[in-house]
């Protein structure tokens, strides 16, 4: 079975919480015994896992970065729904999906996954040829959300959007020049919110497949938001409407 790497307190702590038996190796910085590390090691002991004491150089080599916080784990991949169709078939509430078109920066993807988890989105969807996959940096920035939010990379995004429409999921794209605002949109039903990368925005083909375009109100001098912030604004507005 292939293993993947997680590093940082948040990412590894979430795995400890949701699937401790999937952790095959857990390396920690032997020289770090501050309060945060002590609390983390207490969780490890509670889970019945063994730790491997390592030094900073080894942890940095494993993680590929110095931002490992003294914690690196080799873990089994968790099994989410095998396909987007399987996931949608299993839902008992209206789907809330986040579609990212052209987001290639791992830090942005990680932040988007974290927002999606917080807002209760059921999945994040991206095209294979215009996106970044889940890697250790994404998992670190996502603070555990890469373990909990299904992330589907599809071969043809336009076709996937059409398939969502066939399931009566309303496709709402975000655009600075949209005639209507986000807060006037009805997000209570089955919805897929589509955001493009900063600067370029959505590709034209993706835009054509949206049922509705909305803009996020901008009150200050800046013209646009970071894609993860925009994702948060949209998803939490959908959640607010559903709770209301």
Buried (B, 14 or more C-beta within 10 A) or exposed (E): EEBBBBBBBBBBBBBBEEBBEBBEBBBBBBEBEEEEBEEBBEBBEEBEBEBEEBEBEBBBEBBEEEEBBBBBBBBBEBEBBEEBEEBBEEEEEBBBBBBBBBBEBBBBBBBBBBBBBBBBBBBBBBBEEBBBEBBBBBBBBBBBBBBBBBBBBBEEBBEBBEBBBEEEBBBBBBBEEBEEEBEEBEBBBBBBBBBBBBEEBBBEEBBEBBBBBBBBEEEEEEEBBBBBBBBBBBBBBBBEBBEE
